[in-house]
Amino acid sequence: METGGAGRKPVLTPKAVIHQKFGSKACYTIEEVHEPPQNGCPGLAIAQKGACLYRCNLELPDVSVVSGTFKRKRDAEQSAAELAIEKLGIHTRTNDLTSEEACDELVARINYLFSSEFLSALHPLSGHFRDAMQREGDSHCLVPISVIFAYDARICNLSKWIDPHVESNPYLVIPCILRAAAKLSESLSAPNGQLSLQRKNPYPSEVIASSVIEPSLSSKRSLIEVVLIPHFLDKPVESITLDLSPTGYYLDLIAKQLGLCDAAKVFISRPIGRASSETRLYFAASETFLSDLPSDLLDFKKALHFREPLNARATYLCGQDIYGDAILANIGYTWKSKDLSYENIGLQSYYRMLINKTPSGIYKLSREAMVTAQLPSTFTTKANWRGAFPRDVLCTLCRQQRLPEPIISSIGVIPSSSKSSDKQNLQVTDSKAAQEHTNGGTIAENKGQVVESEDTFRCEVRIYSKNQELVLECSPKDTFKKQFDSIQNVSLKVLLWLDIYFKDLNVSLERLTSYADALFIQFNSQRFFEELASYRSIHSGLNSKVQEEISHKSKDLKFPCTHLGYGDSSLNIHGSDSDISPSNGSLVCISYNVSLKAEGVEVRETIEKNDDYEFEIGSGCVIPCLEAIVQQMSVGQSACFCAELAPREFILAATLNSARILHLLDSSSCCLEYSCTLIRVTEPLEARMEQALFSPPLSKQRVEFAVKYIKESHACTLVDFGCGSGSLLDSLLNYQTSLEKIVGVDISQKSLSRAAKILHSKLSTEPNIHVPRTPIKSAVLYDGSITDFDPRLCEFDIATCLEVIEHMEEAQAYLFGNLVLSSFCPKLLVVSTPNYEYNVILQGSNLSSQEGDSDDKTQLQSCKFRNHDHKFEWTREQFNHWARDLATRHNYSVEFSGVGGLGHMEPGYASQIAIFRRSETRHVHPIDDKAEPAYKYQIIWEWNSRNK
């Protein structure tokens, strides 16, 4: 059944309009207002209340408004929304305006702007009308047209209905305004050859008296720092100061700085940054442009062109074509006061705006560490992440590059366990079966809104051009237990790839494609380069030359710079060793100071400092040399070192003293001098859980377990595969054993550097009550992969591999096992790894809050790995299968034990251990001494008691 209103679009309420535009950013606060009682009872001891009314305060990113009082809350909310719509100039009609209707509304709007009522209103534009009345000479009461369409959104919206080309060329608003003013010829005038409007009849004196601010209230001159951006790229950006008198018009002052005689010749850009920001670019409407203004406004489009060169840097900042020299300033009027509002904009602000358009820059700004932080190489856990999350950085980057919001799709993955055995069910790793079912999940693609799934997730990201054409797509196969982790990881992959381009504009397409393939990214190269053309235009010329010059200066330095951090002669660590040092996954807190050190200059210029800076070791979120050095420190120690210069824009974004820094950079060979102190170390979750639940901690229990077998076997030689920072080797020195030679192997040079420092200190110290006498005659640390063969590690009495294999892929764990038992052939091999089934107990505090199904297998599936770096964690059945298969194949016997918990009770030991014994009947192939030894490992450190 149809009604008479069928087919008509419903009229949206003011609150619905606000919701459409601002969503959750609109905040309504209701306040109760009690009216005084009418006909009350005098002398009554009981407090009397009048009618209860409601007032609504609406907070928006651009404005805040307060409604009148109403009997109903919803009426107060609608009133507040209506006031906000009026202030913001939002068009609320659902049916499209015709061109004629828009013209009529534009005429009415112009008429209102020049009314007495508007002059006293709190509006960003009304301040310009008040300033116009204080202008002298021929400019008296002339209001520049540029400020009318720059500060009144309603004017621009109506102009778009009249001429759709206004959307792409905002300067086409000018003829719309002039046509509307022509229809108001009785009250307004537009002087020939000028882009200004003037009220013919003066404002009433009482209106002027109530609107204009008395000079006595603002008698001081204002010194406002702004930035001049020349249109020639070879001219530097510089900071200048505007000296504004109490009665002066700031736009006249800006016009003078641009070489103009009239503020009407100054064009104003859209806001840069937040919509409520008054940071804008000001540039000149050239004389050629003004002289070409046609008498017939219909021919205005033909005249609307600029003969001045495009200002690439200014255009890049605001995403709008800017011509000639430009001034960057934060100055103007607001909705909340009649006073002129301004903030100083210096070179630091300019460079922060510039780097806020790059992936690394956005992250650095979120951490307030321009030269110290860098975009992390991996997302580990939400708890350890510091700064803006990858998804937020990616969304900000797209907005800054004037691209649509990235579309993030989250896909719930059907686990292979639903159609597989219990063994597969408990093996919580990425499987082919899971990947084959990814298309069965539900996909949400609206601004990153995603759906819940009971199992694992994987995400995809797509970025589109301004014309809604696909630019790039990232679709990795990684799956995650948490939807949040999946979203952040895929966002970070895109950011890391984009950062490659932003850091090196000369990167070849072949190399860019290779990086994209490694990160599961597909991209349209033509669209990609088109969308980032403005960035290339300002960085490919001058900046590359400047950076090349800086690089040459750094190479010519006479003082050394630290590159890797370990074994560097320039490293200077102070303070006693507290024996509390960070390891991979640790959350550390440092205080640091970075200064610019110039050759031949005594005084250092501080660039950046932070007294409480946290970051996670191993995530790549700080410059490599700083992370490497912090790993060699213990809590309470300090270090000083030099590092190469960061790119110039990051240095200038960090410092307030731009003039001095620029002078040093241009005149001297410089480097960055760091001084840092390690304040605290928070161990990874795995270590914290073990220390909290076990006494002694599991790590010590594993050492004691290994010592037991060393003593029983009377071993003289030991090799620790995956020795890390040497915790096992260090601990062994505290026990009386028969060991004469100890060897450690690891793939991390940073960890080996720390191990060398600890072992050297202990082995070189004379025996005392704290350091027992040890029979050890030699110690060696090798850099290499434990899946590579090196004959120097063959035939050891005992080999250990404690809590290492879970950091490999499962295929590598099998490769390691086969290599050790077939080629290295130790008499005894001790391997430990976490028991995944025990995680239910370790994470019990989290699991106890879950409701519903209490099935053990379901609960086990919900457990997390103990460490974000673990590639797998095996159940007892899976570990036993791995160990028995290796033992049978290589003629070893194997027995199982563990530490933490009780082996005969469920769920077994917290850390499960396999002890492999070489069969006495096994024949070990001797190494051919005549053959050329194939050494795969590099000696990092070596100690001998004879050289003690």
HELIX and SHEET records of a PDB file:
HELIX    1   1 PRO A   14  PHE A   22  1                                   9    
HELIX    2   2 GLY A   23  LYS A   25  5                                   3    
HELIX    3   3 LYS A   73  LEU A   88  1                                  16    
HELIX    4   4 SER A   99  LEU A  113  1                                  15    
HELIX    5   5 SER A  116  LEU A  119  1                                   4    
HELIX    6   6 SER A  126  MET A  133  1                                   8    
HELIX    7   7 GLY A  137  SER A  139  5                                   3    
HELIX    8   8 ILE A  145  TYR A  151  1                                   7    
HELIX    9   9 ALA A  153  ILE A  162  1                                  10    
HELIX   10  10 PRO A  164  GLU A  167  5                                   4    
HELIX   11  11 PRO A  170  LEU A  172  5                                   3    
HELIX   12  12 VAL A  173  ALA A  182  1                                  10    
HELIX   13  13 SER A  205  SER A  211  1                                   7    
HELIX   14  14 PRO A  215  SER A  218  5                                   4    
HELIX   15  15 TYR A  250  GLN A  257  1                                   8    
HELIX   16  16 ALA A  263  LYS A  265  5                                   3    
HELIX   17  17 GLU A  287  SER A  291  1                                   5    
HELIX   18  18 LEU A  297  ASP A  299  5                                   3    
HELIX   19  19 PHE A  300  ALA A  303  1                                   4    
HELIX   20  20 ALA A  312  CYS A  318  1                                   7    
HELIX   21  21 LEU A  347  ILE A  355  1                                   9    
HELIX   22  22 PRO A  359  ARG A  367  1                                   9    
HELIX   23  23 PRO A  390  GLN A  400  1                                  11    
HELIX   24  24 SER A  416  LYS A  419  5                                   4    
HELIX   25  25 ASP A  422  LEU A  426  1                                   5    
HELIX   26  26 LYS A  432  GLU A  436  1                                   5    
HELIX   27  27 THR A  438  GLY A  440  5                                   3    
HELIX   28  28 GLN A  483  LYS A  503  1                                  21    
HELIX   29  29 LEU A  509  ALA A  518  1                                  10    
HELIX   30  30 SER A  525  GLU A  531  1                                   7    
HELIX   31  31 ALA A  533  ILE A  538  1                                   6    
HELIX   32  32 HIS A  539  ASN A  543  3                                   5    
HELIX   33  33 SER A  544  LYS A  555  1                                  12    
HELIX   34  34 PRO A  624  VAL A  630  1                                   7    
HELIX   35  35 ARG A  648  ALA A  654  1                                   7    
HELIX   36  36 SER A  658  SER A  667  1                                  10    
HELIX   37  37 LEU A  685  LEU A  693  1                                   9    
HELIX   38  38 LEU A  698  SER A  713  1                                  16    
HELIX   39  39 SER A  727  LEU A  732  1                                   6    
HELIX   40  40 GLN A  749  LEU A  763  1                                  15    
HELIX   41  41 PRO A  791  LEU A  793  5                                   3    
HELIX   42  42 ILE A  805  HIS A  807  5                                   3    
HELIX   43  43 GLU A  810  LEU A  819  1                                  10    
HELIX   44  44 VAL A  820  PHE A  824  3                                   5    
HELIX   45  45 TYR A  836  TYR A  838  5                                   3    
HELIX   46  46 ASN A  839  LEU A  842  1                                   4    
HELIX   47  47 GLY A  844  LEU A  847  1                                   4    
HELIX   48  48 ASP A  856  GLN A  861  1                                   6    
HELIX   49  49 ARG A  876  ARG A  889  1                                  14    
HELIX   50  50 SER A  945  ASN A  947  5                                   3    
SHEET    1   A 3 CYS A  27  HIS A  34  0                                        
SHEET    2   A 3 CYS A  52  GLU A  59 -1                                        
SHEET    3   A 3 SER A  64  PHE A  70 -1                                        
SHEET    1   B 3 LEU A 142  PRO A 144  0                                        
SHEET    2   B 3 SER A 196  ARG A 199 -1                                        
SHEET    3   B 3 LEU A 188  SER A 189 -1                                        
SHEET    1   C 5 GLU A 238  LEU A 244  0                                        
SHEET    2   C 5 SER A 222  ILE A 229 -1                                        
SHEET    3   C 5 ALA A 326  GLY A 332 -1                                        
SHEET    4   C 5 THR A 279  ALA A 284 -1                                        
SHEET    5   C 5 VAL A 266  ILE A 268 -1                                        
SHEET    1   D 4 GLU A 238  LEU A 244  0                                        
SHEET    2   D 4 SER A 222  ILE A 229 -1                                        
SHEET    3   D 4 ALA A 326  GLY A 332 -1                                        
SHEET    4   D 4 SER A 341  GLU A 343 -1                                        
SHEET    1   E 4 ILE A 407  VAL A 413  0                                        
SHEET    2   E 4 THR A 456  TYR A 464 -1                                        
SHEET    3   E 4 LEU A 470  CYS A 474 -1                                        
SHEET    4   E 4 ILE A 521  PHE A 523 -1                                        
SHEET    1   F 5 ASN A 572  HIS A 574  0                                        
SHEET    2   F 5 SER A 638  ALA A 643 -1                                        
SHEET    3   F 5 CYS A 670  THR A 682 -1                                        
SHEET    4   F 5 LEU A 587  ALA A 598 -1                                        
SHEET    5   F 5 GLU A 605  GLU A 616 -1                                        
SHEET    1   G 8 TYR A 892  VAL A 899  0                                        
SHEET    2   G 8 SER A 911  ARG A 918 -1                                        
SHEET    3   G 8 LEU A 828  PRO A 834 -1                                        
SHEET    4   G 8 ILE A 798  LEU A 802  1                                        
SHEET    5   G 8 THR A 717  PHE A 721  1                                        
SHEET    6   G 8 LYS A 741  ASP A 746  1                                        
SHEET    7   G 8 SER A 778  ASP A 783  1                                        
SHEET    8   G 8 GLN A 938  ASN A 944 -1                                        
END                                                                             
